[in-house]
Amino acid sequence: MESLVEATSGAVGSLLSTTILYPLDTCKTKYQAENRAHQHQKYRNISDVLWEAISTRQVLSLFQGLGTKNFHSFISSFLYFYGYSFLKRLYLKKSGFKSIGTKANLVIAAAAGACTVVVTQPLDTVSSKMQTSEFGESKGLCQSLAESTWGESFDGLGISLLLTSNPSIQYTAFDQLKNRILKEKMKKRESNAAASPSPEALSALTAFLLGAVSKCIATCITYPAIRCKVVIQSAESDETKDGKSQLKTRKTVSGALHSIWEKEGILGFFKGLQAQILKTVLSSALLLMIKEKITKSTWITMLALRRFILMTRSRLKSS
């Protein structure tokens, strides 16, 4: 029951945060997906994508692929939170510990993330292709899946698995920053003889800010991989005439790396970083906020539903 409640509340939180931020996500993804030489670039910045949608009267196309994205977000979040909760309880049961350590927590989170990525990768690929299609020309989920081969459905799987390390990097950065601040507080307290002997702790605001900073650090470190993943999964072809051969090159990690380096230089690996950080921080904050708010309601609903099912079964047996 606990795993189911965690999974449901996490999935609903992901669904709502994805919907709220979807126009920003579409602009960001289309901007990241463009892999052309500077003189041939269609978008100079992320606002150009928004202006294109407005000027061509395709504002609603900013939501193209929303259904698929929401379906992917709901399924992946449900699987992740269910798998994480299940593996955590299994670890505590097998180890006999009352609480889970930091290293074990990171390993369990990475394992749950990797399993989720493998299962939901086809939806992630299709969603990216729908978002990066020309405004008004996006194909449906079923059509996109039907036109893709089995191998194409798993484009970018290796990078997606690599990106499951993002939370580990975030926590490491958070822990290092926290230790530095606490050491400074300890030094100040030692210099003050009248200070309270209670252990130092971070304030809620400081913890929030450190969480945001550590997430930004993790995003910056893994961003070249994020950019390559978008380029690989993009529906957009290059400006060259030999579209087929170029598309095959871009389907590999090495091809994407070479293409970005050749046309955009080293700064191309960080194209759209600001929008990625903004979207990531807002999405994480919204997801966790919504999840915390609805967890209690979900738990009550699940208990009520369970009681209703038990009462119905008992009535059917008695009759």
Secondary structure, DSSP 8 states (H G I E B T S, - for coil): -HHHHHHHHHHHHHHHHHHHTHHHHHHHHHHHH----GGG-S-SSHHHHHHHHHHTT-GGGGGTTHHHHHHHHHHHHHHHHHHHHHHHHHHHHHH--SS--HHHHHHHHHHHHHHHHHHHHHHHHHHHHHHHS-TT----HHHHHHHS-HHHHTTTHHHHHHGGGHHHHHHHHHHHHHHHHHHHHHHHHHH-TTS--S-----HHHHHHHHHHHHHHHHHHHHHHHHHHHHHH-S---SSS-HHHHHHHHTSHHHHHHHHHHHH-GGGGGTTHHHHHHHHHHHHHHHHHHHHHHHHHHHHHHHHHHHHHHHHHHHHHH-
